Amino acid sequence: MGGNWASRGAGLVVDPGPSQAEEVGEGVALGLTGTRPLTVLARTCPCRPGREPHPPVPRPLPLCKAPLGLLPSPGPPPRPADRRSQGLCPRVQKWFYEKFGEYVEDFRFQPEESTVETEEPLSARRLTENMRRLKRGARPVTSFVKNLSALSDWYSVYTSAIAFTVYMNAVWHGWAIPMFLFLAILRLSLNYLIARGWRIQWSIVPEVSEVVEPPKEDLTVSEKFQLVLDVAQKAQNLFGKMADILEKIKNLFMWVQPEITQKLYVALWAAFLASCFFPYRLVGLAVGLYAGVKLFVIDFIFKRCPRLRAKYDTPYIIWKSLPTDPQLKERSSTAVSRRPQTAASRSYVSSTPAGLSKDEDASRVHGAKKTNFHEIFNLTENERPLAVCESGWRCCLINRDRKITTDYIRNGVLYVTENYLCFESSKSGFSKRNKVIKLVDITDIQKYKVLSVLPGSGMGIAVSTPSTQKPLVFGAMVHRDEAFETIFSQYMKIMAAAAASGGDS
């Protein structure tokens, strides 16, 4: 301690140095000195010989203005054990947080964030690329289905015989699950080698590589329109098949047709009782043997004999007889309208004039509906639509010689007569909006498809004439093949008749 000590009688005078005075002042300011004010004595002057020292002059330190009763009293000093415990807990917490803090944070509950996905704008290039991606992604599934069907059809007799023998032997000895696991490992191993650059083809049905044309950079409006229609048709057919499958499954379990669901109900009860009273190995053996015989023998016979399949193939009969929701709606509407239709037919028969049969009256009504056909297209009265296209085919006419959008795309109905190909526009009733083409003037007719990357053969018919630089396209035809066959057969008939008449002359 940097101070002087002096004693006077029993009293002890403390002469603190500067640092001690500051520490004492801080202690007083914090209220840790108790209830009595602490005073620091002034430093004594050096004493002369024979003289007593000067009396000390006390200097009070500034106290806080709070009442003395509110100041905390000094507690007992902490014990060494408490100090150790206070220092050990933070260390344990720090170690625990460093080791397991990340895992603890993963289990912390947080409110779920709702994200809104941004939809991409419609693009012909993006649409074509998505079609290619879908085709590439579905290729393994379609290849597996084709190979399984080829095994069932005995496409390769040796391969099917070996597969049948190996499968039945594995099922008989209880190795069916190890066999499937080994096949999965083998398939992954082959995929690894193929990814490394090896050329390995492990397929029963040989894969035919399709020539993929690079996508066009700039498509015309007509090509984009036809592209969207082709994709819409494929999507419509795909969604329709999926809806049929789901609706049939739903109607099977909802007892829509009780006689069909009853068979499933009895089969489930039989399987439940068999699983309760027979060992699982015996049940698995029976199911495995039935699946092998069904796939390799029974299905082969049924596919070769359709009449036999229609009589005895129970799963096939049940699946075909299950109705879809549109079929149920059609049945209900037919049942409801049966009585009113019977009453209307009776009143119709009573109102028919005497001496006029039903067929003659029906033809008279049909003729009244079609009396203005030749007037619409400025044709002779004997020009009527063929029987196969009395109602026409809905389509759109794409005239690629025109520049304006409203001129080269028109929706309407296509008819075929004995000598003409007639297109009636649905936008306007004026005759200038319609199109009439002589079958004799057609130089070329063929099926039309916008892009080869799309599956199928397209939905259009291209017709070339001397008066047009580019072929006229009748696109977005749902019954395109039927229309093409009708037009082409009538065109060949007209050309044969024209050639015969030219030879006679």
Contacts in CASP RR format, 6 or more apart in sequence:
PFRMAT RR
TARGET T0000
AUTHOR 0000-0000-0000
METHOD contacts of the structure
MODEL  1
MGGNWASRGAGLVVDPGPSQAEEVGEGVALGLTGTRPLTVLARTCPCRPG
REPHPPVPRPLPLCKAPLGLLPSPGPPPRPADRRSQGLCPRVQKWFYEKF
GEYVEDFRFQPEESTVETEEPLSARRLTENMRRLKRGARPVTSFVKNLSA
LSDWYSVYTSAIAFTVYMNAVWHGWAIPMFLFLAILRLSLNYLIARGWRI
QWSIVPEVSEVVEPPKEDLTVSEKFQLVLDVAQKAQNLFGKMADILEKIK
NLFMWVQPEITQKLYVALWAAFLASCFFPYRLVGLAVGLYAGVKLFVIDF
IFKRCPRLRAKYDTPYIIWKSLPTDPQLKERSSTAVSRRPQTAASRSYVS
STPAGLSKDEDASRVHGAKKTNFHEIFNLTENERPLAVCESGWRCCLINR
DRKITTDYIRNGVLYVTENYLCFESSKSGFSKRNKVIKLVDITDIQKYKV
LSVLPGSGMGIAVSTPSTQKPLVFGAMVHRDEAFETIFSQYMKIMAAAAA
SGGDS
1 16 0 8 1.000
1 17 0 8 1.000
1 20 0 8 1.000
2 16 0 8 1.000
2 17 0 8 1.000
2 20 0 8 1.000
3 15 0 8 1.000
3 16 0 8 1.000
3 17 0 8 1.000
3 20 0 8 1.000
3 43 0 8 1.000
4 15 0 8 1.000
4 43 0 8 1.000
4 44 0 8 1.000
5 12 0 8 1.000
5 13 0 8 1.000
5 14 0 8 1.000
5 15 0 8 1.000
6 13 0 8 1.000
6 15 0 8 1.000
6 44 0 8 1.000
6 53 0 8 1.000
7 13 0 8 1.000
8 53 0 8 1.000
13 41 0 8 1.000
13 44 0 8 1.000
13 56 0 8 1.000
14 40 0 8 1.000
14 41 0 8 1.000
15 41 0 8 1.000
15 42 0 8 1.000
15 43 0 8 1.000
15 44 0 8 1.000
16 24 0 8 1.000
16 40 0 8 1.000
21 40 0 8 1.000
24 38 0 8 1.000
24 40 0 8 1.000
24 61 0 8 1.000
25 38 0 8 1.000
25 61 0 8 1.000
27 33 0 8 1.000
28 37 0 8 1.000
28 38 0 8 1.000
28 61 0 8 1.000
28 62 0 8 1.000
28 63 0 8 1.000
28 64 0 8 1.000
29 62 0 8 1.000
29 64 0 8 1.000
31 64 0 8 1.000
31 71 0 8 1.000
31 72 0 8 1.000
32 72 0 8 1.000
32 74 0 8 1.000
34 68 0 8 1.000
34 71 0 8 1.000
34 73 0 8 1.000
34 74 0 8 1.000
35 68 0 8 1.000
35 69 0 8 1.000
35 71 0 8 1.000
37 60 0 8 1.000
37 61 0 8 1.000
37 63 0 8 1.000
38 61 0 8 1.000
39 58 0 8 1.000
39 59 0 8 1.000
39 60 0 8 1.000
39 61 0 8 1.000
40 58 0 8 1.000
40 59 0 8 1.000
40 61 0 8 1.000
41 56 0 8 1.000
41 57 0 8 1.000
41 58 0 8 1.000
41 59 0 8 1.000
42 56 0 8 1.000
42 57 0 8 1.000
42 58 0 8 1.000
42 59 0 8 1.000
44 53 0 8 1.000
44 54 0 8 1.000
44 56 0 8 1.000
45 53 0 8 1.000
45 54 0 8 1.000
47 53 0 8 1.000
64 71 0 8 1.000
78 86 0 8 1.000
97 104 0 8 1.000
120 126 0 8 1.000
122 228 0 8 1.000
124 219 0 8 1.000
124 223 0 8 1.000
124 224 0 8 1.000
124 227 0 8 1.000
124 228 0 8 1.000
125 215 0 8 1.000
127 227 0 8 1.000
127 228 0 8 1.000
127 231 0 8 1.000
128 215 0 8 1.000
128 227 0 8 1.000
128 451 0 8 1.000
128 453 0 8 1.000
128 454 0 8 1.000
129 215 0 8 1.000
131 231 0 8 1.000
131 453 0 8 1.000
131 454 0 8 1.000
131 455 0 8 1.000
132 212 0 8 1.000
132 453 0 8 1.000
135 455 0 8 1.000
143 203 0 8 1.000
143 205 0 8 1.000
143 207 0 8 1.000
146 204 0 8 1.000
146 205 0 8 1.000
147 203 0 8 1.000
147 204 0 8 1.000
147 205 0 8 1.000
150 156 0 8 1.000
150 160 0 8 1.000
150 204 0 8 1.000
150 205 0 8 1.000
151 159 0 8 1.000
151 160 0 8 1.000
151 163 0 8 1.000
151 204 0 8 1.000
151 295 0 8 1.000
151 296 0 8 1.000
152 160 0 8 1.000
152 295 0 8 1.000
152 296 0 8 1.000
152 299 0 8 1.000
152 300 0 8 1.000
152 303 0 8 1.000
153 300 0 8 1.000
153 303 0 8 1.000
154 160 0 8 1.000
154 296 0 8 1.000
154 300 0 8 1.000
155 204 0 8 1.000
155 205 0 8 1.000
156 204 0 8 1.000
159 204 0 8 1.000
160 296 0 8 1.000
163 296 0 8 1.000
164 292 0 8 1.000
164 296 0 8 1.000
166 179 0 8 1.000
167 176 0 8 1.000
167 179 0 8 1.000
167 292 0 8 1.000
167 296 0 8 1.000
168 289 0 8 1.000
168 292 0 8 1.000
169 175 0 8 1.000
170 176 0 8 1.000
170 178 0 8 1.000
170 179 0 8 1.000
171 285 0 8 1.000
171 288 0 8 1.000
171 289 0 8 1.000
171 292 0 8 1.000
172 285 0 8 1.000
172 289 0 8 1.000
174 281 0 8 1.000
174 285 0 8 1.000
176 288 0 8 1.000
187 202 0 8 1.000
190 200 0 8 1.000
190 202 0 8 1.000
193 200 0 8 1.000
194 200 0 8 1.000
201 207 0 8 1.000
211 452 0 8 1.000
212 452 0 8 1.000
212 453 0 8 1.000
213 451 0 8 1.000
213 452 0 8 1.000
213 453 0 8 1.000
215 451 0 8 1.000
215 453 0 8 1.000
216 223 0 8 1.000
216 451 0 8 1.000
219 227 0 8 1.000
220 400 0 8 1.000
221 405 0 8 1.000
221 408 0 8 1.000
221 409 0 8 1.000
222 398 0 8 1.000
222 400 0 8 1.000
222 408 0 8 1.000
222 409 0 8 1.000
222 473 0 8 1.000
223 450 0 8 1.000
223 451 0 8 1.000
225 396 0 8 1.000
225 398 0 8 1.000
225 409 0 8 1.000
226 398 0 8 1.000
226 448 0 8 1.000
226 450 0 8 1.000
226 459 0 8 1.000
226 460 0 8 1.000
226 473 0 8 1.000
226 475 0 8 1.000
226 476 0 8 1.000
227 450 0 8 1.000
227 451 0 8 1.000
227 454 0 8 1.000
229 396 0 8 1.000
229 459 0 8 1.000
229 475 0 8 1.000
229 476 0 8 1.000
230 449 0 8 1.000
230 450 0 8 1.000
230 451 0 8 1.000
230 454 0 8 1.000
230 458 0 8 1.000
230 459 0 8 1.000
231 454 0 8 1.000
233 458 0 8 1.000
233 459 0 8 1.000
233 478 0 8 1.000
234 454 0 8 1.000
234 455 0 8 1.000
234 456 0 8 1.000
243 324 0 8 1.000
244 324 0 8 1.000
247 324 0 8 1.000
247 325 0 8 1.000
248 319 0 8 1.000
248 322 0 8 1.000
248 323 0 8 1.000
248 324 0 8 1.000
251 257 0 8 1.000
251 322 0 8 1.000
251 323 0 8 1.000
251 324 0 8 1.000
251 325 0 8 1.000
251 328 0 8 1.000
252 260 0 8 1.000
252 261 0 8 1.000
252 264 0 8 1.000
252 318 0 8 1.000
252 322 0 8 1.000
253 261 0 8 1.000
254 261 0 8 1.000
255 261 0 8 1.000
256 323 0 8 1.000
256 328 0 8 1.000
257 321 0 8 1.000
257 322 0 8 1.000
257 323 0 8 1.000
260 318 0 8 1.000
260 321 0 8 1.000
260 322 0 8 1.000
263 314 0 8 1.000
263 318 0 8 1.000
264 318 0 8 1.000
274 283 0 8 1.000
275 283 0 8 1.000
298 313 0 8 1.000
301 308 0 8 1.000
302 308 0 8 1.000
302 309 0 8 1.000
302 312 0 8 1.000
302 313 0 8 1.000
302 316 0 8 1.000
303 309 0 8 1.000
309 316 0 8 1.000
310 316 0 8 1.000
310 317 0 8 1.000
323 331 0 8 1.000
349 358 0 8 1.000
352 358 0 8 1.000
352 361 0 8 1.000
370 384 0 8 1.000
370 385 0 8 1.000
370 390 0 8 1.000
373 379 0 8 1.000
373 383 0 8 1.000
373 384 0 8 1.000
373 385 0 8 1.000
373 415 0 8 1.000
374 380 0 8 1.000
374 381 0 8 1.000
374 383 0 8 1.000
374 384 0 8 1.000
376 424 0 8 1.000
376 431 0 8 1.000
376 434 0 8 1.000
377 383 0 8 1.000
377 420 0 8 1.000
377 422 0 8 1.000
377 424 0 8 1.000
377 431 0 8 1.000
377 434 0 8 1.000
377 436 0 8 1.000
378 431 0 8 1.000
378 436 0 8 1.000
379 417 0 8 1.000
379 420 0 8 1.000
379 422 0 8 1.000
379 436 0 8 1.000
383 417 0 8 1.000
383 418 0 8 1.000
383 419 0 8 1.000
383 420 0 8 1.000
384 417 0 8 1.000
385 392 0 8 1.000
385 415 0 8 1.000
385 416 0 8 1.000
385 417 0 8 1.000
385 422 0 8 1.000
386 416 0 8 1.000
386 417 0 8 1.000
386 418 0 8 1.000
386 486 0 8 1.000
386 490 0 8 1.000
388 416 0 8 1.000
388 482 0 8 1.000
388 486 0 8 1.000
389 414 0 8 1.000
389 415 0 8 1.000
389 416 0 8 1.000
389 483 0 8 1.000
389 486 0 8 1.000
391 413 0 8 1.000
392 413 0 8 1.000
392 414 0 8 1.000
392 415 0 8 1.000
393 413 0 8 1.000
393 414 0 8 1.000
393 477 0 8 1.000
393 478 0 8 1.000
393 479 0 8 1.000
393 482 0 8 1.000
393 483 0 8 1.000
394 411 0 8 1.000
394 412 0 8 1.000
394 413 0 8 1.000
394 476 0 8 1.000
394 477 0 8 1.000
394 478 0 8 1.000
395 411 0 8 1.000
395 412 0 8 1.000
395 413 0 8 1.000
395 414 0 8 1.000
395 423 0 8 1.000
395 460 0 8 1.000
395 474 0 8 1.000
395 475 0 8 1.000
395 476 0 8 1.000
395 477 0 8 1.000
395 483 0 8 1.000
396 409 0 8 1.000
396 410 0 8 1.000
396 411 0 8 1.000
396 412 0 8 1.000
396 474 0 8 1.000
396 475 0 8 1.000
396 476 0 8 1.000
397 409 0 8 1.000
397 410 0 8 1.000
397 411 0 8 1.000
397 412 0 8 1.000
397 423 0 8 1.000
397 425 0 8 1.000
397 435 0 8 1.000
397 472 0 8 1.000
397 473 0 8 1.000
397 474 0 8 1.000
397 475 0 8 1.000
398 408 0 8 1.000
398 409 0 8 1.000
398 472 0 8 1.000
398 473 0 8 1.000
398 474 0 8 1.000
398 475 0 8 1.000
399 407 0 8 1.000
399 408 0 8 1.000
399 409 0 8 1.000
399 410 0 8 1.000
399 468 0 8 1.000
399 472 0 8 1.000
400 408 0 8 1.000
400 470 0 8 1.000
400 471 0 8 1.000
400 473 0 8 1.000
401 408 0 8 1.000
401 468 0 8 1.000
401 469 0 8 1.000
401 470 0 8 1.000
402 408 0 8 1.000
410 423 0 8 1.000
410 425 0 8 1.000
410 426 0 8 1.000
410 427 0 8 1.000
410 433 0 8 1.000
411 425 0 8 1.000
411 426 0 8 1.000
411 427 0 8 1.000
412 423 0 8 1.000
412 424 0 8 1.000
412 425 0 8 1.000
412 426 0 8 1.000
412 427 0 8 1.000
413 423 0 8 1.000
413 424 0 8 1.000
413 426 0 8 1.000
414 421 0 8 1.000
414 422 0 8 1.000
414 423 0 8 1.000
414 424 0 8 1.000
414 474 0 8 1.000
414 477 0 8 1.000
414 483 0 8 1.000
415 421 0 8 1.000
415 422 0 8 1.000
415 423 0 8 1.000
415 424 0 8 1.000
416 422 0 8 1.000
416 483 0 8 1.000
416 486 0 8 1.000
416 487 0 8 1.000
416 490 0 8 1.000
418 490 0 8 1.000
418 494 0 8 1.000
419 438 0 8 1.000
419 439 0 8 1.000
419 440 0 8 1.000
419 494 0 8 1.000
420 436 0 8 1.000
420 437 0 8 1.000
420 438 0 8 1.000
420 439 0 8 1.000
421 436 0 8 1.000
421 437 0 8 1.000
421 438 0 8 1.000
421 439 0 8 1.000
421 442 0 8 1.000
421 463 0 8 1.000
421 487 0 8 1.000
422 434 0 8 1.000
422 435 0 8 1.000
422 436 0 8 1.000
422 437 0 8 1.000
423 434 0 8 1.000
423 435 0 8 1.000
423 436 0 8 1.000
423 437 0 8 1.000
423 474 0 8 1.000
424 434 0 8 1.000
425 433 0 8 1.000
425 434 0 8 1.000
425 435 0 8 1.000
427 433 0 8 1.000
435 472 0 8 1.000
437 463 0 8 1.000
437 465 0 8 1.000
437 472 0 8 1.000
439 490 0 8 1.000
439 491 0 8 1.000
439 494 0 8 1.000
439 495 0 8 1.000
440 494 0 8 1.000
440 495 0 8 1.000
440 498 0 8 1.000
441 465 0 8 1.000
441 466 0 8 1.000
441 467 0 8 1.000
442 463 0 8 1.000
442 464 0 8 1.000
442 465 0 8 1.000
442 491 0 8 1.000
443 464 0 8 1.000
443 465 0 8 1.000
443 466 0 8 1.000
444 462 0 8 1.000
444 463 0 8 1.000
444 464 0 8 1.000
444 471 0 8 1.000
445 461 0 8 1.000
445 462 0 8 1.000
445 463 0 8 1.000
445 464 0 8 1.000
445 484 0 8 1.000
445 487 0 8 1.000
445 488 0 8 1.000
445 491 0 8 1.000
446 461 0 8 1.000
446 462 0 8 1.000
447 457 0 8 1.000
447 458 0 8 1.000
447 460 0 8 1.000
447 461 0 8 1.000
447 462 0 8 1.000
447 480 0 8 1.000
447 484 0 8 1.000
448 458 0 8 1.000
448 460 0 8 1.000
448 461 0 8 1.000
448 462 0 8 1.000
448 471 0 8 1.000
448 473 0 8 1.000
448 475 0 8 1.000
449 456 0 8 1.000
449 457 0 8 1.000
449 458 0 8 1.000
449 459 0 8 1.000
449 460 0 8 1.000
450 458 0 8 1.000
458 480 0 8 1.000
459 475 0 8 1.000
459 476 0 8 1.000
459 477 0 8 1.000
459 478 0 8 1.000
459 480 0 8 1.000
460 473 0 8 1.000
460 474 0 8 1.000
460 475 0 8 1.000
460 476 0 8 1.000
460 477 0 8 1.000
460 480 0 8 1.000
461 473 0 8 1.000
461 474 0 8 1.000
461 475 0 8 1.000
461 477 0 8 1.000
461 480 0 8 1.000
461 483 0 8 1.000
461 484 0 8 1.000
461 487 0 8 1.000
462 471 0 8 1.000
462 472 0 8 1.000
462 473 0 8 1.000
463 471 0 8 1.000
463 472 0 8 1.000
463 473 0 8 1.000
463 474 0 8 1.000
464 471 0 8 1.000
464 472 0 8 1.000
465 472 0 8 1.000
474 483 0 8 1.000
477 483 0 8 1.000
END
